[in-house]
Amino acid sequence: GALLVLSVLQASFMLILLALLALFILALLLKRNTEFRMLVLMRLRRLPLLRSMISYLFAAFLRELSRQGIATVDALSMLLTLEKGSVLYPCVSEMKRLLEEGFSYEEIILTSDYFSPRFCRCFSLGYQSDSLDSLLPLYLQREITLWQKQADRFGALIQLFVYAVIGLLVFSVYQLLLTPLEMLNQM
């Protein structure tokens, strides 16, 4: 009984260590290889967290550039000067291409799979009411609040997982300490 629990714990710890090692290697590859980073971004751009992050960054840049009175096409050109490995680069390059093909700015944002639904609603409301300058700061603040709530939930889940692992560890140590006593009782 105790050996089975110990072997299960050992196997689970090995899996956790392998997963952490894989994440570390992936992080190194993403940091060093721009083409690999762009490939991963293109594949994962539909994930809600990545969409939220791209939307936040785009809204922050858009807010600052519109404060300076820079036109949309010029703002996108300025955003294209970002390094090619940035998270925003594929989004902005696709937007600029679609604008040059004749699509409207609002239509591009609302149909893009780079942006979160919250950003699309905020942008649409601000664009149609010509109050984008006042709605973007509200959107940015709301996103920060939502991220903080999500981080708190994630922290609570990690805490629960750690407590469960510690509980299993204590149980397995207890079982290991009882093993010699059980062997003495069997004699």
Buried (B, 14 or more C-beta within 10 A) or exposed (E): EBEEBBEEBEEEEEEEEEEEEEEEEEEEEBEEEBEBBBEBBEEEBEEEEBBBBBBBBBBBBBBEBBEEEBEBEEBBEBBBEBEEBBBBBBBBBBBBEBBEEEEEBEEBBBEBEBBBEBBBEBBBEBBEEEEBEEBBEEBBEEBEEBBEEEEEEEEEEEEEEEEEBEEBEEEBEEBEEEEEEEEEEEE
